[in-house]
Amino acid sequence: MTTGVRRRMGVDERRQQLIGVALDLFSRRSPEDVS
């Protein structure tokens, strides 16, 4: 049971990390390039 919860948390953390990296890359780019 604990392993399952731990695993789920890891997935959420990974997802947040990926989103953070993506947002960082987008923020680095100029708004014109994004659109």
ZINOR-V799123 format. One line per field, one symbol per residue. psi: psi as a letter, one per 40 degrees, with the letter a starting at -180 (. if undefined). A space follows every 10 residues. Layout:
psi->???
This chain:
psi->dddddddddd dddddddddd ddddddddii dddd.
